[in-house]
Amino acid sequence: MTNLSKVLCATFALTLPSMSSAGEIALTFETNGVTISGEFAGFQDDAYILITTAGPLHVPANLATCEGDDCLVVFTAENN
């Protein structure tokens, strides 16, 4: 393998997301103030996917406020 190939392979491997790069987030339900925390696993169909001690949990984004480095920022007319 040439040096360029080694560098490209190493660069590609370092840019792939890993489980160790997933961050802890906390979701607080706005209606009752209950907070659930866990590892951010993704965002799909307008819902946060959170890995908790009880297993994966899908929380609709419109029901909870997210705190943590991996929270998504939603741009609206109010926060532009």
Helices and strands as residue ranges (DSSP letters): H 3-15, G 19-21, E 24-29, E 35-44, E 47-52, E 55-60, G 61-63, E 64-67
